[in-house]
Amino acid sequence: MTIRHIFFAIPAVLMLGAFNGATAAPTVDGEWEVDVMTEIGPCEPVQQFPMIVAKGHIGGSAASPAQTVGFIENNGTMWVRFTSPADTVRIQGKLAGASGSGTWSSGTRYCGGKWHAKKD
């Protein structure tokens, strides 16, 4: 192996290490309970929504009162929509480890606030 080969091999090894480190992040897959707190508007003061996170997708559990659709990025940033016959609630924020938080809004009822989540 020549110096030239080593010179070109070093960046490749460093790039592989960077990609391997990105996949080592802890998973947030599992069942979650989201508490939605109203700060603006006439919505209920606190609502609870169960959700399931699996491989980057977010869906509802059998106990959910709303249809749940969303996704989560590798860094924990998430977007979710909970839809029931009377309302649509959109949340955005971040999950990390066994907790999460962010903001939410409802365009159908003109409400908004903050949310907190914990992993079951």
Helices and strands as residue ranges (DSSP letters): H 3-22, E 30-40, E 46-54, E 57-59, E 67-72, E 77-83, E 88-96, E 99-106, E 111-119
